[in-house]
C-alpha cells in the first residue's frame, strides 16, 4: 500500500512527527520528542533513497485527492526533486542528532518546528503546483522564523525581525506574481502553465514575463541573491548552530525554485517568455559572488564568515545556472550537494568551537585553548579546505565543474576570475580564522567544556558526505547530468504530469 | 599499479605515525621511515625500466566528464624528481628523529611530512594536468601545516599563512592556465597535451595560459617578485626547511616549468619572461643571502638564488641549458639539504643560528665543520664538487646565448656577479660559524649524535662523487630526464675539464670576486643599512589586516542593518525588473467589456482609498493607523459581497475582527514614544518607491482584469457536486479540490501558534503602567457591562459557529469561518474577564487542540489509503434519516472539523500567550 503513496511520504512523515511532538507528553516530553524526531528523520532517509531508485526509471506523479493535473494539486518526483529530498534527509538526521545533545533545550518547540521546517522544504521540492509551492514556502518560512529565535537573545531577535519582514514582503510579492500568472494562463499547475506560457503572444507574454520576474525576485530573496541577501549574514551568524546548519538547505530552496521555474516555465521553449531573467541572474550572481568574497574577508566572526561563504555559494550557483547549458546546470547541482553538506558541517563546528572558547566565542581573535583541540582542529581544517574549494575534497570537484561550464569568452573572462578570486579570499580568511582560533591560543588551561564524541561525530558524518562526493564524483555527476538533460527538455516533465487524465491513479 | 601504490603509500602511511603517536619516539620514526622505505623500494623496482627508456603509466578513470583521471607516469623527469623526493625524504625522517625535542608532537610531524611527500610524488608523477594541480594544491596545504608546526610561535603562524596565501593564489592561477591548455588540447592527459604542443603555442590564448602557468610556477618556486614568502617559511623546524627548500616544494615550480617546456617553451614570450625572471631572482637572492645574519635566512635566500639560476636555464631552453638545469636540480638538492641539516645541527647543539653570535666551532664540532665545508664548497661551485660542474655548464650557456642581440653580454656579466655573491655567502656560512672568534652561546657546543650526521654525510659524499665522476653517477638518470624535457634522443655529456675557456675564467672570477666581496662585506652591510627594508611578514600582515578592515567597513556600508534600506532594495529591484516589461505592453486595457460604475461602488472605492492613505499618514499613531487598516479590510469584504463571494466576505470579516484584536493587544507592548520622523529626503524616496510599486501592481491588475479569462475554475464549477459532493464550490475547493493547500495553511497556523508561544515564552517586554500622556490605566480592568454581555454572547456565538460549520459544504460557511467565529467569542471572554478568569473555567491546552485539528485533517487524508485511493481523496454519500430526511455524509466534513479545531486552537493560543504576559504570575515554561 505504501509504495503507491511513496511520493507523499516525505511530507507525511515530518508532518505527523511534528504534530505528535506538539502534544505535552507528560513529565519527560523531550525524551519522546527526540525519539519521534530521530525516527522521522531516519524514515525520511529510507524513503528518499527508495524514491531516488524509482525515479531513475520513471517520474512519479501523485495527484493529491485524486484530482488530476491541471485541476488538482500534484506532487511530482523527478530526478531533481528526488535528489533534493535525499539531500535534505541526509542533512537533517546528523543535524538533529547534534541538536539532541542539548541544544534542543534552549527554547520551546524545537523538535516540532524542526519537523515542520523539513515539511516546508520537502514540500517545496515535491510540489508540481505553483500555489502549493507558495503554501510550502509559508510552512518553511513560518517555522524558520520561529527556529531562528531558538535560544533567545536580542541579536537573534533583531536578525529574525529583518528576516521575517523581508520575507513577508516576499510572500506578498509571491502572491502578486501568482495572481499575474494565473490571470494570464488560468492555471496553477506548473506543467500546464509551461504549456500555456509558451503559446502566449503580444501583451499577454509581457504580462506573464513580469509575473515571472516577480517570481524570480521572490526566489532570489530566499536564495539570498544580491541585493536581496541582506537578511542572511546576521540571521545565520546569530542563530544556534543546529538551526544554521539546517538552514544550509534553505537558500537551496530558493535556488531550486529558480532552477525549476526558469527551466520549465521560462526555459528555452517558452516562446516569447523564453530565457526570462537569465541575464539578470548572470550579473546579479556575479555581484553576489563578489560581495560574498568581500564579506568573508571582512568578517570578524567565524559564523559570519561562514554565512558569507553561503553568499558566495549562492552567487556561484546562480551565475553558473544563468549560463544555461547542460554542463552548467549539472555543475550547479553538484555544487549544491557539496555546499549544503559542508556548510551544515561548518555551522555545527562553529557552534562547538564557540562553546569551547567561552567568552571569545566565535570571534576571530586569539582565545583560550579548546578542550578537544586536536579533533576540532582536524575537523575545521578538513571543512575549511573543502568549503573554499581546495583539493582533495568535493569543493575542488564542484569548482572544476563550474569553471568548465563557462563556454564563451565573456563567461570565462568574468566567471573564472571571480570564482578563483573568491576562493583566494576564502583561503585567506579561513587560514586567518584557523590560525587565530587553533594556533594562537592563550597559555593556560583549556576550557573544561567538552562535547560528547557522538556530537562531534555528526559533523564528521557530514564531512564524510563531502568525501563520498569526491570519490563517487563520476556517478554523482552522471546523475546531475541526467537531471540537466531532463531540465533542458521540459516536455518530459510536462508529459509526465499531464498525461494522466481522470480516472484512478495507479 | 606499483606506480600508483608508490604515490598512494605516503598518503595511507600518514596515518601510521598518528596511530603510534603514544608510543616511543623511536616507534613513530620507524613507522614513518618504513613508509618512505617501501615507497623508495617501489621506485627502485620501477627504475630499471625507466632507465631502459620505457615510461610506466597507470590510468584509472575518476571523472571522465572533466577529463580528470587518476593517471600516473614515470618518465625520466618524474624519476629524477621522485628519487630526490623519496631519497632525501628518508634522510630527513632519520634526521628529524634526532632533531625534534621531546615536547614536539612527532606523530603529527611525520604525518604531515608524509602527506607532503605524497603530494610531491603526485605532482612529479601525475600524467594528467588537473591531477597535477590537485597534488600541487595539496603541497600548499600540507606545507602550511609543516611551516606552522610550531604554531605557538607567531613567526611560524604568520609564515605559514603567507606561504599558503602566495602559493595557494599561484595554484589558482595555475588551475586557470591548465584549464586553458586543456581546452585547447582537448584533453588533460600529458601525452595528448604534448601532441597538441604546436597548436597550443599557436593559439590566441597561448599568452594568457603561459602567464597563468608561470604565475603558478613562480609563486611556488619563490621567483621574483614572489620570493618574499620563502624566507619566512624558515620558521618551520629545520628538517622541514631542509626538505621543502632543497628537494621538494620550491622545486615543484621548477618541475612544472620543465614538465611543460615541451608544450609552452621555446617561444619568445617564454624565453623573455622566464630568463629574465630567473636572472633577477638569482641576483636578488644572492645579494640578500649575503646580508642575512640568520643561518637559515642565508640558506633561504641562497635557495631563491639557485632556483633563479635553474629557472633562467629553463628559460634559455637550449639542449645544454636544459641538461644543466636538470643537473643543477640534482646538485642543489644534495648540497642544500645537507646545508640545512647542518644549520639545524648547529642550532640544535648551540642554541643559536645567529651568524654574529656563532664562531669558532671548529674545535667543538670538527666533523660537522668538514661536512659544512664540502657542502658549501659545492654551493659555491668549487671544482671537483658537483656544484662546480653544473655552474660551469650554466656559465657556458649564459655566455653562448645571443638572444638580446647587442646587449647579450649583459647576461654573462650579471651571471658572474651572481656567482661571486654565491661564493661570498658560502664562505660566510663556513667561516663565520666555524672559524672567526668564539662567542658566548646558549648551549655548550658539541658534536651531534652520529645518526644525525649520517644523512649529511651521505649527501656530502654524493657531492664529491658526482663532482668527480658525473658520467658514472648521474648520466644514467639524466638521460631519460633530458629526453622527457628536450625530446627524443637526448645526449648527456658532462665533462670535468673543457680546457681553458671563458666559462672557466668566469668560474675563477667568481671565486676570486666572491672572496673579495666576503672580505669587504662590512661595506656592503653599511650600504644596505641605508634601506629600510620592512619585514615581509609585517607587510603581509599589514596588507591583510588593512584589506580586512576595508572589507569590513565596506560591508558595513552595504549592510547598514537598516531594514528600511533592505526593503527599499527589494522594491527597487521589483521596479527595475518589471517596468521594462510593462513598457513593452501596447495597450493596458484589454478587450473585455467593462461594467458600469455605480455610485455605491464608487463611494466604496473612495472610502477604501482614503482609509489606505489614512493608514499610511497616521502610521505614527499606531492605534489610528490600525483602525484605518480595519476599515480597508471591511471595505474589501463589502467588495466581496458586491461581487457575489459571500464565503470570502465572511472569512475576510472574521479574520479582520480577530487579527485587529490581536494586533491591538500587541500594541500594548510597543514602545509608546513615537519614533523620530524621517528626513525629507527619506520620505520623498519612500513615497516614490511606494508610489511606483503601487502604480506598477495596479497597472498589472488593471490589465489582467480587463482581459478575457479562461481558467481551470470552470472545471471546479462543473465538478463540485458530482465530484466533491458540495454545492458551495468555494468550500469544495478548500476541503477537496485543493484540500492539500488548506492542510498546508492550517499547518502554518499551528506553527505560528507554536512560534509565538516560543517567542513570548522567553520575552520580558516592558509593560507600560499608563498611556502616552502618563495617565494610569483605569482601575476597573473588566467592566461589568462587557462581562455580562460577553457571557450572553458566548453560547449564541457557539451556536452560530456550529451552524456555519455544518452547512459549509453546500452554503456559505465552513470550518475556517466557524473556527474564527468561535475564537472571536472566546477572545471576548478573555477581554471581558481576564486570563485567569477564563483559565479557571476553561483550562484546555490550546496547543494540543491545534495539533489535534491538523491531525484530524491529516488522518482524514490518510484514511483514503484504506480504500486504495490517494491522500485526501474524498468520499461522500447521501443517507435518508428518519426524521431529518436526506442527509449527506462526506469525509470532507471531517477534514473541515480539523480546520475548525486548528483555527480555534491556534488563535486562542496566540491570544492566551499575549494575555499571559500581562498577568503578574507567569510560570516560565522552559524546554517544552
Interface residues (C-beta under 8 A of the other chain):
Chain A: X1 X4 X5 X8 X12 X15 X16 X19 X20 X22 X23 X24 X29 X30 X62 X63 X64 X65 X66 X67 X70 X71 X72 X73 X105 X106 X107 X108 X109 X112 X113 X116 X119 X123 X131 X132 X135 X136 X138 X139 X142 X143 X145 X146 X149 X150 X152 X161 X162 X165 X166 X169 X170 X173 X176 X179 X180 X182 X183 X184 X185 X186 X187 X188 X189 X202 X203 X204 X206 X207 X209 X210 X211 X213 X214 X216 X217 X221 X227 X228 X230 X231 X233 X234 X277 X280 X291 X294 X295 X297 X298 X299 X300 X381 X385 X390 X391 X392 X396 X397 X400 X401 X403 X404 X416 X420 X421 X423 X424 X427 X428 X429 X431 X432 X435 X438 X439 X440 X441 X473 X474 X477 X478 X481 X504 X505
Chain B: X61 X62 X63 X64 X65 X66 X68 X130 X133 X134 X135 X137 X138 X140 X141 X144 X145 X148 X151 X152 X154 X157 X160 X161 X164 X165 X168 X169 X172 X173 X175 X176 X179 X544 X547 X548 X549 X550 X551 X552 X553 X554 X555 X558 X559 X561 X563 X565 X566 X567 X569 X570 X571 X572 X573 X574 X577 X578 X581 X582 X584 X585 X586 X587 X697 X700 X701 X703 X704 X705 X707 X709 X710 X711 X712 X713 X715 X716 X719 X723 X736 X737 X738 X739 X740 X741 X744 X745 X747 X748 X750 X751 X752 X754 X755 X757 X758 X759 X761 X762 X763 X845 X847 X848 X850 X851 X854 X855 X858 X862 X864 X865 X868 X869 X870 X871 X872 X873 X874 X925 X926 X927 X928
